[in-house]
Amino acid sequence: MANVTNPAQPVPLLTAAGHFQVSVQTVKNWITKLYVRGYVDAEGTVLVDLHEIEQALLTNPRMRDGRRSRFGGAPLVPLPVKVEAIIEGGDAK
């Protein structure tokens, strides 16, 4: 990991993992495999640059982006949940 503290948009590994809908271990693997650089701040927290990850995802087909379906095409969207209304306190007319 580079010991640089000036990435364009530095975020901790957990934040990057949530943003790209992957595990923290996946982000660590991206750093280990040199797909992206890891940065260390003064407190020792490992940070990554979101813009750098976006570019790496566009250019490296081996990287998985959880925001997109593994089956190709558009991302999966949850179906709406049907909710019934409950009227409290008496007869409904």
KETI-37578 format. One record per atom (N, C-alpha, C): residue number from 0; chain; atom name; y, x, z. Coordinates in steps of 0.02 Angstrom, whole numbers, plus 50000, padded with zeros to 5 digits. Layout:
BEGIN
+-----+------+------+-------+-------+-------+
| pos | unit | site |    py |    px |    pz |
+-----+------+------+-------+-------+-------+
| NUM |    A |   CA |     Y |     X |     Z |
...
+-----+------+------+-------+-------+-------+
END
This chain:
BEGIN
+-----+------+------+-------+-------+-------+
| pos | unit | site |    py |    px |    pz |
+-----+------+------+-------+-------+-------+
|   0 |    A |    N | 49941 | 50041 | 50000 |
|   0 |    A |   CA | 50000 | 50000 | 50000 |
|   0 |    A |    C | 50062 | 50043 | 50000 |
|   1 |    A |    N | 50110 | 50023 | 49962 |
|   1 |    A |   CA | 50173 | 50059 | 49960 |
|   1 |    A |    C | 50211 | 50047 | 50024 |
|   2 |    A |    N | 50246 | 50096 | 50048 |
|   2 |    A |   CA | 50286 | 50088 | 50108 |
|   2 |    A |    C | 50358 | 50075 | 50089 |
|   3 |    A |    N | 50368 | 50025 | 50046 |
|   3 |    A |   CA | 50434 | 50007 | 50020 |
|   3 |    A |    C | 50454 | 49942 | 50053 |
|   4 |    A |    N | 50517 | 49935 | 50070 |
|   4 |    A |   CA | 50539 | 49873 | 50103 |
|   4 |    A |    C | 50587 | 49833 | 50060 |
|   5 |    A |    N | 50585 | 49842 | 49993 |
|   5 |    A |   CA | 50634 | 49808 | 49952 |
|   5 |    A |    C | 50603 | 49770 | 49893 |
|   6 |    A |    N | 50550 | 49730 | 49905 |
|   6 |    A |   CA | 50526 | 49688 | 49850 |
|   6 |    A |    C | 50576 | 49631 | 49839 |
|   7 |    A |    N | 50573 | 49600 | 49780 |
|   7 |    A |   CA | 50622 | 49549 | 49762 |
|   7 |    A |    C | 50619 | 49488 | 49808 |
|   8 |    A |    N | 50559 | 49464 | 49824 |
|   8 |    A |   CA | 50551 | 49406 | 49866 |
|   8 |    A |    C | 50492 | 49418 | 49914 |
|   9 |    A |    N | 50503 | 49457 | 49967 |
|   9 |    A |   CA | 50448 | 49476 | 50010 |
|   9 |    A |    C | 50426 | 49419 | 50056 |
|  10 |    A |    N | 50362 | 49407 | 50060 |
|  10 |    A |   CA | 50334 | 49357 | 50106 |
|  10 |    A |    C | 50271 | 49386 | 50137 |
|  11 |    A |    N | 50254 | 49363 | 50198 |
|  11 |    A |   CA | 50191 | 49385 | 50228 |
|  11 |    A |    C | 50130 | 49360 | 50189 |
|  12 |    A |    N | 50073 | 49391 | 50201 |
|  12 |    A |   CA | 50012 | 49373 | 50165 |
|  12 |    A |    C | 49994 | 49299 | 50173 |
|  13 |    A |    N | 50002 | 49272 | 50233 |
|  13 |    A |   CA | 49984 | 49202 | 50245 |
|  13 |    A |    C | 50028 | 49155 | 50204 |
|  14 |    A |    N | 50091 | 49171 | 50198 |
|  14 |    A |   CA | 50137 | 49130 | 50158 |
|  14 |    A |    C | 50118 | 49133 | 50084 |
|  15 |    A |    N | 50104 | 49192 | 50060 |
|  15 |    A |   CA | 50084 | 49200 | 49990 |
|  15 |    A |    C | 50018 | 49163 | 49976 |
|  16 |    A |    N | 49971 | 49168 | 50023 |
|  16 |    A |   CA | 49907 | 49133 | 50014 |
|  16 |    A |    C | 49918 | 49058 | 50010 |
|  17 |    A |    N | 49960 | 49031 | 50052 |
|  17 |    A |   CA | 49975 | 48960 | 50050 |
|  17 |    A |    C | 50011 | 48940 | 49986 |
|  18 |    A |    N | 50056 | 48981 | 49964 |
|  18 |    A |   CA | 50094 | 48966 | 49902 |
|  18 |    A |    C | 50048 | 48962 | 49842 |
|  19 |    A |    N | 50000 | 49008 | 49837 |
|  19 |    A |   CA | 49955 | 49011 | 49779 |
|  19 |    A |    C | 49889 | 48975 | 49792 |
|  20 |    A |    N | 49883 | 48942 | 49850 |
|  20 |    A |   CA | 49824 | 48904 | 49870 |
|  20 |    A |    C | 49759 | 48944 | 49864 |
|  21 |    A |    N | 49762 | 49004 | 49893 |
|  21 |    A |   CA | 49704 | 49048 | 49898 |
|  21 |    A |    C | 49700 | 49072 | 49970 |
|  22 |    A |    N | 49647 | 49108 | 49987 |
|  22 |    A |   CA | 49640 | 49133 | 50055 |
|  22 |    A |    C | 49681 | 49197 | 50064 |
|  23 |    A |    N | 49693 | 49214 | 50126 |
|  23 |    A |   CA | 49727 | 49277 | 50141 |
|  23 |    A |    C | 49685 | 49335 | 50116 |
|  24 |    A |    N | 49619 | 49329 | 50121 |
|  24 |    A |   CA | 49575 | 49382 | 50096 |
|  24 |    A |    C | 49584 | 49392 | 50021 |
|  25 |    A |    N | 49595 | 49339 | 49984 |
|  25 |    A |   CA | 49607 | 49345 | 49912 |
|  25 |    A |    C | 49670 | 49386 | 49898 |
|  26 |    A |    N | 49723 | 49373 | 49935 |
|  26 |    A |   CA | 49785 | 49411 | 49926 |
|  26 |    A |    C | 49773 | 49484 | 49945 |
|  27 |    A |    N | 49735 | 49497 | 49998 |
|  27 |    A |   CA | 49718 | 49566 | 50016 |
|  27 |    A |    C | 49677 | 49599 | 49960 |
|  28 |    A |    N | 49632 | 49562 | 49930 |
|  28 |    A |   CA | 49592 | 49589 | 49874 |
|  28 |    A |    C | 49637 | 49607 | 49815 |
|  29 |    A |    N | 49687 | 49565 | 49801 |
|  29 |    A |   CA | 49734 | 49580 | 49746 |
|  29 |    A |    C | 49768 | 49647 | 49759 |
|  30 |    A |    N | 49786 | 49659 | 49822 |
|  30 |    A |   CA | 49819 | 49723 | 49839 |
|  30 |    A |    C | 49769 | 49780 | 49832 |
|  31 |    A |    N | 49709 | 49771 | 49858 |
|  31 |    A |   CA | 49658 | 49823 | 49856 |
|  31 |    A |    C | 49640 | 49842 | 49784 |
|  32 |    A |    N | 49636 | 49791 | 49740 |
|  32 |    A |   CA | 49618 | 49803 | 49670 |
|  32 |    A |    C | 49678 | 49824 | 49628 |
|  33 |    A |    N | 49736 | 49833 | 49661 |
|  33 |    A |   CA | 49798 | 49856 | 49630 |
|  33 |    A |    C | 49825 | 49807 | 49578 |
|  34 |    A |    N | 49811 | 49742 | 49585 |
|  34 |    A |   CA | 49841 | 49692 | 49542 |
|  34 |    A |    C | 49915 | 49682 | 49562 |
|  35 |    A |    N | 49928 | 49687 | 49627 |
|  35 |    A |   CA | 49996 | 49682 | 49654 |
|  35 |    A |    C | 50004 | 49735 | 49708 |
|  36 |    A |    N | 50067 | 49748 | 49726 |
|  36 |    A |   CA | 50081 | 49797 | 49779 |
|  36 |    A |    C | 50091 | 49762 | 49845 |
|  37 |    A |    N | 50069 | 49794 | 49897 |
|  37 |    A |   CA | 50083 | 49771 | 49965 |
|  37 |    A |    C | 50138 | 49814 | 49994 |
|  38 |    A |    N | 50182 | 49783 | 50031 |
|  38 |    A |   CA | 50238 | 49818 | 50063 |
|  38 |    A |    C | 50231 | 49811 | 50138 |
|  39 |    A |    N | 50252 | 49861 | 50175 |
|  39 |    A |   CA | 50249 | 49860 | 50247 |
|  39 |    A |    C | 50320 | 49861 | 50274 |
|  40 |    A |    N | 50337 | 49813 | 50317 |
|  40 |    A |   CA | 50404 | 49813 | 50346 |
|  40 |    A |    C | 50405 | 49855 | 50410 |
|  41 |    A |    N | 50461 | 49857 | 50444 |
|  41 |    A |   CA | 50470 | 49900 | 50502 |
|  41 |    A |    C | 50423 | 49882 | 50560 |
|  42 |    A |    N | 50404 | 49818 | 50564 |
|  42 |    A |   CA | 50358 | 49796 | 50617 |
|  42 |    A |    C | 50284 | 49806 | 50599 |
|  43 |    A |    N | 50271 | 49828 | 50537 |
|  43 |    A |   CA | 50202 | 49839 | 50515 |
|  43 |    A |    C | 50171 | 49779 | 50481 |
|  44 |    A |    N | 50210 | 49727 | 50469 |
|  44 |    A |   CA | 50184 | 49667 | 50434 |
|  44 |    A |    C | 50178 | 49682 | 50360 |
|  45 |    A |    N | 50121 | 49663 | 50331 |
|  45 |    A |   CA | 50111 | 49673 | 50259 |
|  45 |    A |    C | 50143 | 49616 | 50222 |
|  46 |    A |    N | 50184 | 49632 | 50172 |
|  46 |    A |   CA | 50219 | 49583 | 50132 |
|  46 |    A |    C | 50199 | 49591 | 50059 |
|  47 |    A |    N | 50206 | 49538 | 50021 |
|  47 |    A |   CA | 50196 | 49541 | 49949 |
|  47 |    A |    C | 50254 | 49505 | 49915 |
|  48 |    A |    N | 50265 | 49522 | 49852 |
|  48 |    A |   CA | 50319 | 49493 | 49813 |
|  48 |    A |    C | 50292 | 49435 | 49772 |
|  49 |    A |    N | 50317 | 49374 | 49783 |
|  49 |    A |   CA | 50293 | 49315 | 49747 |
|  49 |    A |    C | 50303 | 49321 | 49672 |
|  50 |    A |    N | 50359 | 49350 | 49651 |
|  50 |    A |   CA | 50372 | 49358 | 49579 |
|  50 |    A |    C | 50321 | 49406 | 49548 |
|  51 |    A |    N | 50304 | 49458 | 49584 |
|  51 |    A |   CA | 50255 | 49507 | 49559 |
|  51 |    A |    C | 50186 | 49473 | 49552 |
|  52 |    A |    N | 50168 | 49431 | 49600 |
|  52 |    A |   CA | 50104 | 49396 | 49595 |
|  52 |    A |    C | 50105 | 49348 | 49536 |
|  53 |    A |    N | 50160 | 49311 | 49526 |
|  53 |    A |   CA | 50165 | 49266 | 49469 |
|  53 |    A |    C | 50154 | 49303 | 49403 |
|  54 |    A |    N | 50185 | 49361 | 49396 |
|  54 |    A |   CA | 50177 | 49401 | 49335 |
|  54 |    A |    C | 50106 | 49425 | 49327 |
|  55 |    A |    N | 50076 | 49447 | 49382 |
|  55 |    A |   CA | 50007 | 49471 | 49380 |
|  55 |    A |    C | 49959 | 49415 | 49361 |
|  56 |    A |    N | 49971 | 49355 | 49385 |
|  56 |    A |   CA | 49928 | 49298 | 49367 |
|  56 |    A |    C | 49933 | 49282 | 49293 |
|  57 |    A |    N | 49991 | 49292 | 49264 |
|  57 |    A |   CA | 50000 | 49279 | 49192 |
|  57 |    A |    C | 49965 | 49332 | 49149 |
|  58 |    A |    N | 49962 | 49393 | 49173 |
|  58 |    A |   CA | 49936 | 49448 | 49132 |
|  58 |    A |    C | 49865 | 49468 | 49149 |
|  59 |    A |    N | 49838 | 49447 | 49205 |
|  59 |    A |   CA | 49771 | 49468 | 49225 |
|  59 |    A |    C | 49725 | 49407 | 49232 |
|  60 |    A |    N | 49681 | 49396 | 49185 |
|  60 |    A |   CA | 49637 | 49337 | 49188 |
|  60 |    A |    C | 49586 | 49340 | 49244 |
|  61 |    A |    N | 49576 | 49396 | 49275 |
|  61 |    A |   CA | 49527 | 49402 | 49330 |
|  61 |    A |    C | 49553 | 49374 | 49395 |
|  62 |    A |    N | 49619 | 49365 | 49399 |
|  62 |    A |   CA | 49649 | 49339 | 49461 |
|  62 |    A |    C | 49644 | 49263 | 49460 |
|  63 |    A |    N | 49623 | 49234 | 49517 |
|  63 |    A |   CA | 49616 | 49161 | 49523 |
|  63 |    A |    C | 49679 | 49133 | 49556 |
|  64 |    A |    N | 49705 | 49081 | 49527 |
|  64 |    A |   CA | 49763 | 49046 | 49554 |
|  64 |    A |    C | 49739 | 48977 | 49578 |
|  65 |    A |    N | 49741 | 48966 | 49643 |
|  65 |    A |   CA | 49717 | 48903 | 49670 |
|  65 |    A |    C | 49757 | 48843 | 49650 |
|  66 |    A |    N | 49817 | 48853 | 49623 |
|  66 |    A |   CA | 49858 | 48796 | 49601 |
|  66 |    A |    C | 49833 | 48765 | 49537 |
|  67 |    A |    N | 49789 | 48800 | 49502 |
|  67 |    A |   CA | 49762 | 48775 | 49440 |
|  67 |    A |    C | 49687 | 48760 | 49449 |
|  68 |    A |    N | 49663 | 48713 | 49412 |
|  68 |    A |   CA | 49593 | 48694 | 49416 |
|  68 |    A |    C | 49549 | 48752 | 49393 |
|  69 |    A |    N | 49492 | 48761 | 49424 |
|  69 |    A |   CA | 49444 | 48812 | 49402 |
|  69 |    A |    C | 49410 | 48791 | 49338 |
|  70 |    A |    N | 49417 | 48727 | 49320 |
|  70 |    A |   CA | 49382 | 48700 | 49262 |
|  70 |    A |    C | 49427 | 48697 | 49201 |
|  71 |    A |    N | 49485 | 48729 | 49203 |
|  71 |    A |   CA | 49531 | 48729 | 49147 |
|  71 |    A |    C | 49574 | 48666 | 49148 |
|  72 |    A |    N | 49626 | 48667 | 49110 |
|  72 |    A |   CA | 49669 | 48609 | 49105 |
|  72 |    A |    C | 49717 | 48602 | 49163 |
|  73 |    A |    N | 49738 | 48541 | 49175 |
|  73 |    A |   CA | 49788 | 48526 | 49226 |
|  73 |    A |    C | 49759 | 48533 | 49296 |
|  74 |    A |    N | 49802 | 48544 | 49345 |
|  74 |    A |   CA | 49778 | 48548 | 49413 |
|  74 |    A |    C | 49747 | 48482 | 49436 |
|  75 |    A |    N | 49701 | 48485 | 49483 |
|  75 |    A |   CA | 49672 | 48425 | 49510 |
|  75 |    A |    C | 49722 | 48389 | 49553 |
|  76 |    A |    N | 49723 | 48322 | 49547 |
|  76 |    A |   CA | 49771 | 48282 | 49585 |
|  76 |    A |    C | 49730 | 48233 | 49627 |
|  77 |    A |    N | 49746 | 48227 | 49692 |
|  77 |    A |   CA | 49708 | 48180 | 49733 |
|  77 |    A |    C | 49721 | 48108 | 49712 |
|  78 |    A |    N | 49670 | 48067 | 49718 |
|  78 |    A |   CA | 49677 | 47996 | 49702 |
|  78 |    A |    C | 49717 | 47961 | 49757 |
|  79 |    A |    N | 49754 | 47908 | 49740 |
|  79 |    A |   CA | 49791 | 47872 | 49792 |
|  79 |    A |    C | 49742 | 47836 | 49839 |
|  80 |    A |    N | 49763 | 47829 | 49900 |
|  80 |    A |   CA | 49722 | 47796 | 49951 |
|  80 |    A |    C | 49746 | 47724 | 49958 |
|  81 |    A |    N | 49700 | 47676 | 49955 |
|  81 |    A |   CA | 49718 | 47606 | 49962 |
|  81 |    A |    C | 49721 | 47589 | 50036 |
|  82 |    A |    N | 49778 | 47562 | 50058 |
|  82 |    A |   CA | 49789 | 47546 | 50128 |
|  82 |    A |    C | 49804 | 47471 | 50133 |
|  83 |    A |    N | 49769 | 47438 | 50179 |
|  83 |    A |   CA | 49782 | 47367 | 50191 |
|  83 |    A |    C | 49832 | 47359 | 50247 |
|  84 |    A |    N | 49876 | 47310 | 50240 |
|  84 |    A |   CA | 49925 | 47296 | 50292 |
|  84 |    A |    C | 49892 | 47258 | 50349 |
|  85 |    A |    N | 49911 | 47275 | 50410 |
|  85 |    A |   CA | 49885 | 47240 | 50469 |
|  85 |    A |    C | 49944 | 47206 | 50503 |
|  86 |    A |    N | 49937 | 47141 | 50513 |
|  86 |    A |   CA | 49990 | 47103 | 50546 |
|  86 |    A |    C | 49970 | 47094 | 50619 |
|  87 |    A |    N | 50014 | 47116 | 50662 |
|  87 |    A |   CA | 49999 | 47113 | 50734 |
|  87 |    A |    C | 50030 | 47051 | 50765 |
|  88 |    A |    N | 49999 | 47027 | 50817 |
|  88 |    A |   CA | 50030 | 46976 | 50860 |
|  88 |    A |    C | 50027 | 46905 | 50834 |
|  89 |    A |    N | 49974 | 46883 | 50805 |
|  89 |    A |   CA | 49971 | 46812 | 50789 |
|  89 |    A |    C | 49947 | 46796 | 50720 |
|  90 |    A |    N | 49956 | 46734 | 50702 |
|  90 |    A |   CA | 49933 | 46709 | 50638 |
|  90 |    A |    C | 49980 | 46729 | 50582 |
|  91 |    A |    N | 49951 | 46746 | 50528 |
|  91 |    A |   CA | 49991 | 46760 | 50468 |
|  91 |    A |    C | 49989 | 46699 | 50423 |
|  92 |    A |    N | 50046 | 46672 | 50405 |
|  92 |    A |   CA | 50048 | 46612 | 50363 |
|  92 |    A |    C | 50086 | 46626 | 50299 |
+-----+------+------+-------+-------+-------+
END
